[in-house]
């Protein structure tokens, strides 16, 4: 591997990255990815593009994989930094595990504190020197069902048009995703308002009935947040009331809905989602419709210990796990990176690497409507690339045509 220098990818010099690359969902061994001016200008097999290739500075990545930069649409914190008050710190940490673009994700909190968190992210959104791009805001609340999930129940309020408009106006162009429970009073109007503002609206932390689910879909729900988690199964009837009818819950409705995308977690010990359920989700959702997320908390990437969320709750990590728990042992997100999630998913399901890479690039880009710019290695797209070795370690990361991170000393 010839190391990218501190100038690599800067200015108008064309760079030709040569190695195995994910092209059209397939790992191609003799690939060349040509980058100039922050964009991918050509990508394909070396023999198919001799003219541009001959004029570019060649970077040999033999034995390495050139993947589209990872996109994390659900991440609360990382490396000791929280989405609500240190998104740039998160950006400089998550890039180390291959993430090139992410949505700082807010937990339900006191409404004024959520507004302050919005102001913080809006003030620093976009590219971060030495880090990933802060792509916008994911509001995981405050309009969730308080019965499901680890967030404080008192912080999960019922939506009304005034509150919704306040959130929309405060976020402005940086509002990318909202997770909401359609069964909350006022939720259907809220979904329509969020969708009209351009946000991807996701069902989550919900026990919506079929009619509530369908009303949410009609109003603008197109995605599902951490599939299976905080989505209780339908209540099983008693012996006296059972009439032989099989009922369905949110999970079944999402899995059967071909037009709804979803995201999913995969920790090392499958605490969040059993391997059989991972298989079910991947069988039901076409490739490109199921995203892998970290749902990482402030503890991600740090030694085991005790940490504090933005709402004041204390959370804990333990040896042998990459999940985060409340004091009572209940799950509360993860200490994962997306790169770690990829390794976990391959281990637990046996899926090919290229499938996992699509789930961390193309699928999330499609879910939040940025696939025209990010999520695959195609001409015209942003030059966001993650370089992996054959053991799936992140070696270097390019964001907007600049090598912003390298594992090797002296590269940057």
Secondary structure, 3 states (H helix, E strand, C coil): CCCCCCCCCCCCCCEEEEEEEEECCEEEEEEEEEEECCEEEEEEEHHHCHHHHHHCEEEEEEEEEEEECEEEEEECEECCEECCCCHHHHHHHHHHHCEEEEEEEECCCCHHHHHHHHHHHHHHCECCCCCCEEEEEEEECCCCCCCCCCCCHHHCCCCCHHHHHHHHHHHHHHEEEEEECCCCCCHHHHHHHHHHCCCEEEECCCCCCHHHHHHHHHHCEEEECCCCCCCCCCCCCCCCCCCCCCCCCHHHHHHHCCCCEEEECCCCCCCCCCHHHHHHHHHHCCCCCEEECCCECCCCCCCCCEEECCCCCEEECCCCCCEEEECCCCEEEECCCHHHHHHHHHHHHCCCHHHHHHHCCHHHHHHCCCCCCCCCCCCCCECCEEEECCCCCEEEEEECCEEEEECCCCCC
